[in-house]
Each structure stands twice: as structure tokens, then as C-alpha cells.
Amino acid sequence: MLNRRMFVQSAIAGVGGTRALGRGYRAAIIGHTGRGNYGHEWDRAWSGFPSIEVVAVADPDDAGRRTARARSGALREYRDWRQMLQSEKPDLVAICPRWPEQRVEMVSAAAEAGAHMVVEKPFARTLEEADRMVQVAEGHKVKIQVGHPARPDPVTLQVREMLRQGAIGQLMELRARGKEDRRAGGEDLMVLGTHCFDLMRFFAGDPEWVFADVTAAGRAVDRSLAREGTEPVGPIAGDQVAAMFAFPGGVRGYFGSKASDAPDNGRFGVTLFGSKGAIFIPLTGVPGDPAMLLRTPSWAEGAWQRLELPPEARVRTRDAANARMVADLLEAIEKDRDPICSARDGRWTIEMATGVYQSHLAGAKARFPLRDRRHPLA
């Protein structure tokens, strides 16, 4: 079995590899057991990189903090993440909790300390919060990598290259569905739909407008139906979301999430439809299964074919996905470029979700960038 260092080096080979390891970094971890925990194993994200020393972990929960320290190999532990940042002065910070309720404060403090970050998704509860984090990061000249690991995944990059080479002809539309589990509708829009929005932009560019419909038990939602989800991701509403986005070149993108009698359905993902065929990228797990290709302009005849995984994608684990994002962040720091999923990219996922509610409540297209940055359900 590969040791972790060998595993990390093999996992990041497609996104810069050891080219991103030219200097030493002090890394810290912020988690909160019971309130978002450590997200998708982001407490282990720094491990295995020879150039990174994990100096500390912060978590107000004593048992959770001890467990995270053992898992991450952190040298020290703190109950208060503010004290950790002040005492340790790290170069890198992993902001791990899934729940974004303290996201602005954590990101702001890390940026003021001069630390670059990996940040769990969703990026923010509201567009106003996303704006604040983009502003503070750019003001302090630090880089943020937002936790959408499907973007640098070798399968995604494989599909984008196939699209560029004309494997499915001219891109005509995109169709995405959320996970549509017990959170179907408004909560799915914010928690899982952001993955879909990120990939839609990655393939088709910045959206121009959205026209959407949001219902709850068949009734058009209004502000009186706004509620909190099972996770504090900001105001949500509805058990069905249907949205159409306009992308450059006349490409249209469709997003849907609807409660049904089949919560385990495998539909979560993004499908690209071209003039000569289609490609489906599954997102049920990230990293997920290989993409599927349909070689027919009718989009109906013939059989879907599973694409062969590129060599750098043979290791399909959460650790591999997180390692790719860390490797890209390091290379972005050393080459002074944007990470592959920057704070602005993360903000776009929140802006697209906000535009869905804004369009629905107005009964009209919501044009991007949104002029009204307030949450439509607030």
C-alpha cells in the first residue's frame, strides 16, 4: 500500500505536482465539531506535502479537537481559532466546517493574518457575505481555494478537453440536477446545486441571466415560506426548483431539483449536450464515477459508453480530490495566479443561487451580475 506522501504525489500529478512545492509553509486548521465539523475531510488536506508543516488545529470541542489533531498530525491544539491565528501566524489555513455561519469572520481573520486558504463549500450563506470575503481576500492579497473538487478533477478536465476537440460537436445546452435527496428543492440548491453551477460556468462561461420557478407542494413560494434548512446555509424555500440560465453563444443551462419518491436516484450531475452527442459527469460522489459518452446527435439512440479514466484519475478518493486542490493552491501562490476555484468562482455559485430566488419572486429574468446583492428571501 502506498504511504500517504507517495499517494499525495500520485494524486496531484495532473495539477502541477512537485512544481508547487518550492518553499516551506506553516498550515493551520479550523474545525468545529458539532457545527459543520471538518467538512469533507479538509483537516487532512495538508498532510503528505513535504513542504507543509501542520502547526495547529482549533476546535472548541475537546474530544473533536483531539481526534482532529491525531488525524492531521498537527503539532499543537487550540480551543479558540482566533488565538491560534494570532499565536501561530500560519501561511495556510483550512477553514473546514460545512456550516458557513462563521465563514466571514474566519476568512476575514485569516486574511488579516496574511494566510492563504482552502474553504469548504458552500462559500457563503448570502451574496453579501460572499462579496465581503472576496473584498477582504483581494484587499489583503491572499488566495482562496473554494472546496469544489469536481472542478480540477481529471474527469472534468478530460471532458473539457473532449469538448474543445469537438467530441460532441457544438455545445448547445447543459442540464444539471441536484442530489434530490431529503433536501430536494431549496436546500439542495444551496448545498449541492453549487457544485452544478460551478461546473456549468467551467464549461460554458459566466451566465448572463436566469429565469426560475420555485414551488413548495405545488404552490409558488413567497417570502412567508422562507425557512432555515437542516444546515445553516441561509434562507431557503421550496421543494422544487426549476431554473434556466443563459450562457454566452446562445448556450442554455437548466438546473432542477424536485422532491420525489426516489431520493436515491443517481441523477446528481451535469450533462453537456452537443450537436453530435452528449457527456454526463456524475457528481453523486466527488470524486465520482467516470463520465459517460453518448455518440449520437439525436441524444436518444445508441448506448451510453463509460469513458476510460485518465491515468492520474485512477485513485478516486476524497483525499486525492483534496490533495489536487491543495497542490493547485500552492502553485497559484508561487506563480501568483488565481486558484482553479477562486473566491470569485465561489461567489458565482452563490450569485447563481441567489438569482434563482430573485427571478422567481420578480417573475422575470434576473440579469448578472445582480444589482441587488441582498438575499431575496431575507
C-alpha positions as CSV (number, residue, x, y, z in Angstrom):
1,M,0.0,0.0,0.0
2,L,1.3,3.5,-0.8
3,N,2.2,5.7,2.1
4,R,0.4,9.0,2.3
5,R,3.3,11.0,0.8
6,M,3.5,8.7,-2.2
7,F,-0.2,8.8,-2.5
8,V,-0.4,12.6,-2.5
9,Q,2.3,12.9,-5.1
10,S,0.5,10.5,-7.4
11,A,-2.9,12.2,-6.8
12,I,-1.6,15.7,-7.7
13,A,0.4,14.7,-10.8
14,G,-2.1,16.3,-13.1
15,V,-2.2,19.8,-11.4
16,G,1.4,20.9,-11.0
17,G,2.9,18.0,-9.0
18,T,6.0,18.9,-7.1
19,R,6.5,22.1,-9.1
20,A,4.2,23.7,-6.4
21,L,6.5,22.6,-3.6
22,G,9.3,25.2,-3.8
23,R,9.1,26.7,-0.3
24,G,8.0,25.8,3.2
25,Y,4.6,26.6,4.6
26,R,3.1,26.6,8.1
27,A,-0.5,25.4,7.9
28,A,-3.3,25.6,10.4
29,I,-6.8,24.0,10.6
30,I,-10.1,25.5,11.8
31,G,-12.9,23.0,12.6
32,H,-16.0,23.0,14.8
33,T,-17.2,19.6,15.9
34,G,-21.0,19.5,16.1
35,R,-21.3,22.6,13.9
36,G,-20.1,21.6,10.5
37,N,-17.2,19.5,11.8
38,Y,-14.3,19.3,9.3
39,G,-16.4,19.3,6.2
40,H,-15.2,16.9,3.6
41,E,-12.0,15.8,5.4
42,W,-10.3,19.1,4.9
43,D,-8.4,18.6,8.2
44,R,-6.3,16.0,6.3
45,A,-5.8,18.2,3.2
46,W,-2.3,19.5,4.2
47,S,-1.0,16.0,5.1
48,G,1.6,14.3,2.9
49,F,3.0,17.5,1.3
50,P,6.7,17.7,2.2
51,S,6.7,21.5,2.1
52,I,3.8,21.9,4.6
53,E,4.1,21.7,8.3
54,V,0.8,21.4,10.1
55,V,1.4,23.5,13.2
56,A,-2.0,23.6,14.8
57,V,-5.7,22.8,14.9
58,A,-8.5,24.8,16.5
59,D,-11.9,23.4,17.7
60,P,-14.0,24.4,20.7
61,D,-15.0,20.7,21.3
62,D,-12.3,19.0,23.3
63,A,-12.9,15.4,22.0
64,G,-13.3,16.6,18.4
65,R,-10.1,18.7,18.6
66,R,-8.0,15.8,20.0
67,T,-9.3,13.5,17.2
68,A,-8.6,16.1,14.6
69,R,-5.1,16.6,15.9
70,A,-4.3,12.9,15.7
71,R,-5.8,12.7,12.2
72,S,-4.0,15.7,10.8
73,G,-0.7,15.3,12.7
74,A,-1.0,18.9,14.0
75,L,1.8,19.9,16.5
76,R,-0.5,21.9,18.8
77,E,-4.2,22.5,19.5
78,Y,-6.4,25.4,20.5
79,R,-9.9,25.9,21.6
80,D,-10.1,29.4,20.0
81,W,-9.3,29.8,16.3
82,R,-8.6,33.5,16.8
83,Q,-5.9,32.7,19.4
84,M,-4.5,30.1,17.1
85,L,-4.1,32.6,14.2
86,Q,-2.6,35.2,16.5
87,S,-0.1,32.8,18.1
88,E,0.9,30.6,15.1
89,K,0.8,33.2,12.3
90,P,0.3,30.4,9.6
91,D,0.9,30.8,5.9
92,L,-2.1,28.5,5.1
93,V,-5.4,27.9,6.8
94,A,-8.0,25.3,6.1
95,I,-11.5,26.6,7.0
96,C,-13.3,23.3,7.3
97,P,-16.8,23.5,8.8
98,R,-19.6,22.7,6.4
99,W,-21.8,25.2,8.2
100,P,-20.9,28.7,6.8
101,E,-22.4,30.6,9.8
102,Q,-18.9,31.8,10.9
103,R,-17.3,31.8,7.4
104,V,-17.0,35.6,7.0
105,E,-15.3,36.0,10.4
106,M,-12.9,33.1,9.8
107,V,-12.0,34.2,6.3
108,S,-11.5,37.8,7.4
109,A,-9.3,36.9,10.3
110,A,-7.2,34.5,8.2
111,A,-6.8,37.1,5.5
112,E,-5.8,39.8,8.0
113,A,-3.2,37.3,9.3
114,G,-1.8,37.1,5.7
115,A,-2.8,33.4,5.3
116,H,-4.0,31.8,2.0
117,M,-6.9,29.4,2.4
118,V,-8.9,26.4,1.4
119,V,-12.5,27.0,2.3
120,E,-15.3,24.4,2.4
121,K,-18.4,24.9,0.3
122,P,-21.0,26.5,0.1
123,F,-18.8,29.6,0.0
124,A,-21.3,31.8,1.9
125,R,-24.9,31.9,3.2
126,T,-25.7,35.1,1.2
127,L,-24.3,37.0,-1.7
128,E,-23.5,39.9,0.6
129,E,-21.3,37.6,2.7
130,A,-19.6,36.4,-0.5
131,D,-18.9,39.9,-1.6
132,R,-17.3,40.7,1.8
133,M,-15.0,37.7,1.6
134,V,-13.9,38.5,-2.0
135,Q,-13.2,42.0,-0.9
136,V,-11.2,41.1,2.2
137,A,-9.1,38.5,0.3
138,E,-8.3,40.8,-2.5
139,G,-7.6,43.7,-0.1
140,H,-5.0,41.5,1.8
141,K,-3.7,39.9,-1.4
142,V,-4.4,36.3,-0.2
143,K,-5.7,33.5,-2.3
144,I,-8.7,31.4,-1.5
145,Q,-9.4,27.9,-2.9
146,V,-13.1,27.1,-2.6
147,G,-14.0,23.4,-1.9
148,H,-15.5,22.4,-5.3
149,P,-13.1,19.5,-6.0
150,A,-15.0,18.4,-9.1
151,R,-13.5,21.4,-11.0
152,P,-9.8,20.2,-11.0
153,D,-10.8,16.5,-11.1
154,P,-9.1,14.7,-14.0
155,V,-12.5,13.5,-15.3
156,T,-13.8,17.1,-15.5
157,L,-10.6,18.2,-17.3
158,Q,-10.9,15.2,-19.6
159,V,-14.4,16.2,-20.6
160,R,-13.4,19.9,-21.1
161,E,-10.6,18.8,-23.5
162,M,-13.1,16.5,-25.3
163,L,-15.4,19.4,-25.7
164,R,-12.6,21.6,-27.1
165,Q,-11.7,18.9,-29.6
166,G,-15.3,18.7,-30.8
167,A,-16.1,15.2,-29.5
168,I,-19.8,16.1,-29.1
169,G,-19.8,18.8,-31.7
170,Q,-21.0,22.3,-30.9
171,L,-22.1,22.8,-27.2
172,M,-25.9,23.5,-27.3
173,E,-27.1,23.2,-23.7
174,L,-26.3,21.9,-20.3
175,R,-28.7,20.1,-17.9
176,A,-27.9,19.7,-14.2
177,R,-29.8,18.2,-11.4
178,G,-29.2,18.4,-7.7
179,K,-28.9,15.3,-5.4
180,E,-32.7,15.4,-4.8
181,D,-32.5,13.6,-1.5
182,R,-34.3,14.7,1.6
183,R,-33.0,18.2,1.0
184,A,-34.6,18.4,-2.5
185,G,-35.6,21.9,-3.6
186,G,-34.2,25.0,-1.8
187,E,-31.7,23.3,0.5
188,D,-30.4,21.2,-2.4
189,L,-30.0,24.4,-4.4
190,M,-27.5,25.8,-1.9
191,V,-25.7,22.7,-0.7
192,L,-25.3,20.5,-3.8
193,G,-26.5,22.8,-6.6
194,T,-23.5,25.0,-6.1
195,H,-21.4,22.1,-7.4
196,C,-23.6,22.1,-10.6
197,F,-23.3,25.8,-11.0
198,D,-19.5,25.7,-10.7
199,L,-19.2,23.1,-13.4
200,M,-21.7,24.9,-15.7
201,R,-19.6,28.0,-15.5
202,F,-16.4,26.0,-16.0
203,F,-17.7,24.6,-19.3
204,A,-19.9,27.5,-20.6
205,G,-18.6,30.7,-19.1
206,D,-20.3,33.4,-16.9
207,P,-24.1,33.3,-17.1
208,E,-25.9,36.3,-18.5
209,W,-29.3,35.9,-16.9
210,V,-31.6,33.3,-15.1
211,F,-35.3,32.7,-15.3
212,A,-36.6,30.5,-12.5
213,D,-39.7,29.0,-10.7
214,V,-39.7,27.8,-7.1
215,T,-42.6,25.9,-5.6
216,A,-43.5,24.2,-2.3
217,A,-46.1,21.4,-2.6
218,G,-47.1,22.9,-5.9
219,R,-47.5,26.5,-4.6
220,A,-45.3,29.3,-5.8
221,V,-43.2,30.3,-2.8
222,D,-43.0,33.8,-1.4
223,R,-41.1,35.3,1.5
224,S,-43.5,33.9,4.0
225,L,-42.4,30.4,3.1
226,A,-38.7,31.1,3.8
227,R,-37.1,28.8,6.3
228,E,-33.8,27.5,7.6
229,G,-32.5,24.2,6.3
230,T,-31.1,21.3,8.2
231,E,-27.8,23.1,7.8
232,P,-27.5,26.9,8.3
233,V,-26.9,27.9,4.7
234,G,-29.1,31.0,4.8
235,P,-32.8,31.4,4.0
236,I,-34.2,28.7,1.7
237,A,-37.7,27.9,0.3
238,G,-39.4,25.3,-1.9
239,D,-39.3,21.6,-2.6
240,Q,-38.9,22.1,-6.3
241,V,-36.6,24.4,-8.2
242,A,-36.5,24.8,-12.0
243,A,-34.1,27.4,-13.5
244,M,-32.9,28.3,-17.0
245,F,-29.6,30.1,-17.3
246,A,-28.3,31.9,-20.4
247,F,-24.6,31.5,-21.2
248,P,-22.5,33.1,-23.9
249,G,-23.0,32.0,-27.5
250,G,-26.7,31.2,-27.1
251,V,-26.0,28.2,-24.8
252,R,-28.8,27.5,-22.3
253,G,-28.3,25.7,-19.0
254,Y,-31.0,24.1,-16.9
255,F,-31.0,23.2,-13.2
256,G,-33.6,21.2,-11.5
257,S,-34.2,19.8,-8.0
258,K,-37.6,18.2,-7.0
259,A,-38.7,16.1,-4.1
260,S,-39.9,12.7,-5.2
261,D,-40.4,9.1,-4.1
262,A,-36.9,8.2,-5.2
263,P,-34.4,10.1,-3.1
264,D,-31.5,7.7,-4.0
265,N,-31.5,8.2,-7.8
266,G,-28.0,8.8,-9.1
267,R,-29.2,11.8,-11.2
268,F,-26.9,14.3,-9.4
269,G,-24.6,15.7,-12.1
270,V,-24.2,17.8,-15.2
271,T,-24.9,16.7,-18.8
272,L,-23.4,18.5,-21.7
273,F,-25.5,18.3,-24.9
274,G,-23.8,19.0,-28.2
275,S,-24.8,18.9,-31.9
276,K,-23.2,15.4,-32.2
277,G,-23.6,13.8,-28.8
278,A,-23.7,14.2,-25.1
279,I,-21.5,13.7,-22.0
280,F,-22.7,13.1,-18.4
281,I,-20.5,13.9,-15.4
282,P,-21.9,12.2,-12.3
283,L,-21.5,14.1,-9.0
284,T,-23.1,11.7,-6.6
285,G,-19.7,11.3,-5.1
286,V,-16.9,13.8,-5.5
287,P,-14.7,12.4,-6.9
288,G,-17.4,10.4,-8.6
289,D,-17.6,7.7,-11.3
290,P,-16.2,8.2,-14.8
291,A,-18.1,10.3,-17.3
292,M,-20.5,8.8,-19.8
293,L,-20.5,9.5,-23.5
294,L,-23.4,9.2,-26.0
295,R,-22.3,9.5,-29.6
296,T,-25.5,10.5,-31.4
297,P,-26.9,13.8,-32.5
298,S,-30.4,12.6,-31.6
299,W,-29.5,12.4,-27.8
300,A,-31.6,9.3,-27.6
301,E,-30.4,6.5,-29.9
302,G,-27.4,4.3,-29.1
303,A,-25.9,3.3,-25.8
304,W,-24.0,5.4,-23.2
305,Q,-20.4,4.4,-23.0
306,R,-18.3,4.8,-19.9
307,L,-15.1,6.8,-20.6
308,E,-11.8,5.3,-19.6
309,L,-10.3,7.1,-16.7
310,P,-7.1,9.1,-17.4
311,P,-4.1,7.7,-15.5
312,E,-4.0,10.5,-13.0
313,A,-7.6,9.7,-12.0
314,R,-7.2,6.1,-11.1
315,V,-7.1,7.0,-7.4
316,R,-10.7,8.0,-6.8
317,T,-10.8,9.1,-3.1
318,R,-11.7,12.2,-1.2
319,D,-8.0,12.6,-0.1
320,A,-6.9,12.6,-3.7
321,A,-9.5,15.2,-4.6
322,N,-8.5,17.5,-1.7
323,A,-4.8,17.0,-2.5
324,R,-5.4,18.2,-6.0
325,M,-6.9,21.4,-4.7
326,V,-4.1,22.0,-2.2
327,A,-1.5,21.4,-5.0
328,D,-3.2,23.9,-7.2
329,L,-3.4,26.5,-4.4
330,L,0.3,26.1,-3.8
331,E,1.1,26.6,-7.4
332,A,-1.2,29.6,-7.6
333,I,0.7,31.2,-4.6
334,E,4.1,30.6,-6.2
335,K,3.1,31.7,-9.7
336,D,0.8,34.5,-8.4
337,R,-2.3,33.4,-10.3
338,D,-5.8,32.6,-9.3
339,P,-6.5,29.2,-7.9
340,I,-8.6,26.9,-10.1
341,C,-11.7,27.6,-7.9
342,S,-11.0,31.1,-6.5
343,A,-13.1,33.3,-4.2
344,R,-14.7,34.9,-7.2
345,D,-15.6,31.5,-8.6
346,G,-17.1,30.5,-5.2
347,R,-19.1,33.8,-5.2
348,W,-20.5,33.0,-8.6
349,T,-22.1,29.8,-7.3
350,I,-23.9,31.9,-4.6
351,E,-24.8,34.6,-7.1
352,M,-26.4,32.0,-9.4
353,A,-28.4,30.5,-6.5
354,T,-29.5,34.0,-5.4
355,G,-30.5,34.8,-8.9
356,V,-32.9,31.8,-8.9
357,Y,-34.9,33.3,-6.0
358,Q,-34.6,36.8,-7.3
359,S,-36.0,35.8,-10.7
360,H,-38.8,33.7,-9.2
361,L,-40.0,36.5,-6.8
362,A,-39.9,39.1,-9.6
363,G,-41.5,36.8,-12.2
364,A,-38.8,38.0,-14.7
365,K,-35.3,37.3,-15.8
366,A,-32.6,38.2,-13.2
367,R,-29.6,39.6,-15.1
368,F,-26.0,39.0,-13.9
369,P,-24.2,40.5,-12.2
370,L,-27.1,41.0,-9.8
371,R,-27.6,44.7,-9.0
372,D,-29.4,43.9,-5.7
373,R,-27.0,41.9,-3.6
374,R,-29.4,41.3,-0.8
375,H,-30.9,37.8,-0.2
376,P,-34.3,37.8,-1.9
377,L,-35.9,35.7,0.9
378,A,-34.5,37.8,3.8
